[in-house]
């Protein structure tokens, strides 16, 4: 699959999870780029090639890009995903999986949180996505607070 298509599908899934549940599937950062919004770290992982700083899990599961396409080297499993997340990923793929990468670029250019960076990259915040999804300021504040607490908990657990 084109890594651009993969990243667009992942962005759409993360975005929908955030709007439905108040939390994304991934912990990646979002940025507006010329070809639409992307998951920043996943883009780096997909395009950096033989970079020794890439997490071993990525290199073990996903092959290096060839002609802008990546392929699974092994079944990554789904131990880290909830049943709801798996169902959402399946739903997103069912809706958008047949679209070309260029169709997905065009579609994501229509998302309200995307801003044309004119050759640069502009961060997209959770607030940007939540506001674009019609959440109220009160709902956005509650979600941001919960996400902040989750990040702090993850950092605390990771340091042990």
C-alpha positions as CSV (number, residue, x, y, z in Angstrom):
1,X,0.0,0.0,0.0
2,X,1.2,3.5,-0.7
3,X,2.5,4.9,2.6
4,X,0.6,8.1,1.9
5,X,-2.6,6.1,1.8
6,X,-1.7,4.3,4.9
7,X,-1.0,7.5,6.8
8,X,-4.2,9.1,5.5
9,X,-6.3,6.1,6.7
10,X,-4.5,6.1,10.0
11,X,-5.2,9.9,10.4
12,X,-8.9,9.4,9.6
13,X,-9.2,6.6,12.1
14,X,-7.4,8.6,14.8
15,X,-9.6,11.6,14.0
16,X,-12.8,9.6,14.3
17,X,-11.7,7.9,17.5
18,X,-11.0,11.4,19.0
19,X,-14.4,12.7,18.0
20,X,-16.3,9.5,19.2
21,X,-14.4,8.7,22.3
22,X,-12.4,11.7,23.3
23,X,-9.1,9.9,22.7
24,X,-7.2,8.8,19.6
25,X,-6.0,5.4,18.8
26,X,-2.3,6.5,18.4
27,X,-0.3,8.9,20.4
28,X,1.2,10.5,17.3
29,X,1.3,14.2,16.6
30,X,-0.8,15.6,13.7
31,X,0.5,18.2,11.2
32,X,-0.9,19.9,8.2
33,X,1.4,19.3,5.2
34,X,1.0,20.1,1.5
35,X,-0.8,16.8,0.8
36,X,-3.1,17.1,3.8
37,X,-3.0,16.1,7.5
38,X,-0.6,13.4,8.5
39,X,0.6,11.5,11.6
40,X,4.0,13.0,12.0
41,X,5.9,10.1,13.6
42,X,4.4,7.5,11.3
43,X,5.4,9.6,8.3
44,X,9.0,9.7,9.6
45,X,9.0,6.0,10.2
46,X,7.6,5.2,6.7
47,X,10.0,7.5,4.9
48,X,13.3,7.4,6.8
49,X,14.4,4.1,5.3
50,X,17.3,2.4,6.9
51,X,17.4,4.7,9.9
52,X,18.9,3.0,13.0
53,X,16.9,5.3,15.3
54,X,13.6,3.8,14.1
55,X,11.9,1.6,16.6
56,X,12.8,-2.1,16.1
57,X,9.1,-3.0,16.1
58,X,8.5,-0.9,13.0
59,X,11.4,-2.4,11.2
60,X,10.4,-5.9,12.1
61,X,6.8,-5.5,10.9
62,X,7.0,-3.1,8.0
63,X,9.3,-3.2,5.1
64,X,11.3,-0.2,3.7
65,X,9.4,1.9,1.2
66,X,9.8,0.8,-2.4
67,X,8.3,3.2,-5.0
68,X,6.5,5.0,-2.2
69,X,4.8,1.7,-1.0
70,X,5.2,-0.2,2.2
71,X,4.3,-3.8,2.9
72,X,4.0,-5.9,6.0
73,X,6.9,-8.2,6.7
74,X,5.1,-10.1,9.4
75,X,1.7,-10.1,11.1
76,X,1.8,-7.3,13.7
77,X,-1.1,-8.8,15.7
78,X,-3.6,-6.6,17.5
79,X,-2.8,-7.2,21.1
80,X,-2.4,-3.4,21.7
81,X,-5.9,-2.5,20.3
82,X,-9.3,-2.8,21.9
83,X,-12.2,-4.4,20.1
84,X,-13.7,-1.0,19.6
85,X,-10.5,0.3,18.0
86,X,-10.3,-2.8,15.7
87,X,-13.9,-2.2,14.7
88,X,-13.3,1.4,14.0
89,X,-10.2,0.6,11.9
90,X,-12.3,-1.9,9.9
91,X,-15.0,0.7,9.5
92,X,-12.6,3.4,8.2
93,X,-11.0,0.9,5.8
94,X,-14.5,-0.2,4.5
95,X,-15.4,3.5,3.8
96,X,-12.1,4.8,2.5
97,X,-9.9,1.7,1.7
98,X,-10.8,1.6,-2.0
99,X,-9.9,5.2,-2.6
100,X,-6.5,6.1,-4.1
101,X,-3.9,8.0,-2.2
102,X,-4.8,11.0,-4.3
103,X,-8.5,10.7,-3.6
104,X,-7.5,10.6,0.1
105,X,-5.3,13.7,-0.3
106,X,-8.3,15.5,-1.9
107,X,-10.6,14.3,0.9
108,X,-8.3,15.3,3.7
109,X,-7.8,18.8,2.2
110,X,-11.5,19.3,2.8
111,X,-11.2,18.7,6.6
112,X,-11.7,21.9,8.5
113,X,-8.6,21.4,10.7
114,X,-6.3,21.2,7.6
115,X,-4.5,24.5,6.8
116,X,-2.4,24.8,3.7
117,X,1.2,25.0,5.1
118,X,2.6,26.3,1.8
119,X,5.6,23.9,1.8
120,X,6.0,23.8,5.6
121,X,4.2,21.8,8.3
122,X,1.7,23.3,10.8
123,X,0.7,21.4,13.9
124,X,-2.9,20.3,14.3
125,X,-4.0,20.2,17.9
126,X,-6.7,18.0,19.4
127,X,-8.6,21.2,19.9
128,X,-8.5,21.9,16.2
129,X,-10.0,18.5,15.4
130,X,-12.6,18.6,18.2
131,X,-13.7,22.1,17.2
132,X,-14.0,21.0,13.5
133,X,-16.0,18.0,14.7
134,X,-18.6,20.3,16.4
135,X,-17.6,19.8,20.0
136,X,-18.4,22.6,22.4
137,X,-15.8,24.5,24.3
138,X,-16.8,22.7,27.5
139,X,-16.5,19.3,25.8
140,X,-13.1,20.3,24.3
141,X,-11.8,21.4,27.7
142,X,-12.9,18.2,29.4
143,X,-11.3,16.0,26.7
144,X,-8.1,18.0,26.7
145,X,-7.9,17.7,30.5
146,X,-8.4,13.9,30.3
147,X,-5.9,13.5,27.5
148,X,-3.3,15.6,29.5
149,X,-3.8,13.3,32.5
150,X,-3.4,10.2,30.3
151,X,-0.1,11.6,28.9
152,X,1.2,12.2,32.4
153,X,0.2,8.7,33.5
154,X,1.9,7.2,30.5
155,X,5.1,9.2,31.2
156,X,5.0,8.1,34.9
157,X,4.6,4.4,34.0
158,X,7.2,4.6,31.3
159,X,9.8,5.9,33.7
160,X,9.5,2.8,36.0
